[in-house]
Amino acid sequence: MGPMLEVYEVVRVLHIVGGALGLVSMFVPLLSRKGSPIHRRVGRVFAWSMLVAGATGVAMAAAWLLVPSAFATADRLVEQRIRGMFLGSVGLLLLCAVQQMLRSLTRKRSPAPAPTRLDLALPAIMVVFGASTVVVGAIYGAMLPVIFGVIATSTGIGDLRFVTRPLSTPKAWWYQHMRGAMVAIISGVTAFAVLGGNRLLRQVMPAELVWVPWIAPSVVLVPLFTVWIGRWKRRFGEASAAG
């Protein structure tokens, strides 16, 4: 194993540890009383774990895109690069989601938009990368990268709107905080289901159904989180308002 692969292996282990810790810790902030000490403390563990998973995921994706021959045989280089686009999209979604989850809290104290360079750069990068993933998926007839590229692009545009515009309702920061948590959780679960269990899935599922775990977390969790956010909107009396 050369130096590059040794570094990659360290990054991969950090990615697994960060993702696993994030997935385990997510239940506490989800189920605990919002704003309580345990919600904040375990929420920080979740956030930092997902930041590690996202950053290392982007690093791994870069390796898959730049030197696919180190991870795949000659006849699967294109497939490896497409997987790199997928992992890059998920990694950027994780980073942006956690950034929005944390930064939205500052809008509670200071409602006026005051985006930092990072607030603007992360979503902008995700928009560009997501659009590129859509193009690559379309060229090679791979619908799943197209789907996730669209998700990354639309999420990035939404994040840019949030950080640059006034709050649409007094509690819009709360809903953005919850959406950030939703995107982080879905991204983490999706990456775990697809990349972590990829070999197992190929053994137990028919080839024509291997794509199901790629979209299952979104199909299941997005409606649940949408209902959840809707309940909070009704509780705050903002159900008919945008945001």
Sequence and secondary structure as in RCSB ss.txt:
>XXXX:A:sequence
MGPMLEVYEVVRVLHIVGGALGLVSMFVPLLSRKGSPIHRRVGRVFAWSMLVAGATGVAMAAAWLLVPSAFATAD
RLVEQRIRGMFLGSVGLLLLCAVQQMLRSLTRKRSPAPAPTRLDLALPAIMVVFGASTVVVGAIYGAMLPVIFGV
IATSTGIGDLRFVTRPLSTPKAWWYQHMRGAMVAIISGVTAFAVLGGNRLLRQVMPAELVWVPWIAPSVVLVPLF
TVWIGRWKRRFGEASAAG
>XXXX:A:secstr
  HHHHHHHHHHHHHHHHHHHHHHHTHHHHHS TTSHHHHHHHHHHHHHHHHHHHHHHHHHHHHHH GGGTS GG
GHHHHHHHHHHHHHHHHHHHHHHHHHHHTTHHHH  S    HHHHHHHHHHHHHHHHHHHHHHHTT HHHHHHHH
HHHHHHHHHHHHHHS  SSTTHHHHHHHHHHHHHHHHHHHHIIIIITHHHHHHHS GGGTTHHHHHHHHHHHHHH
HHHHHHHHHHTT TTS  
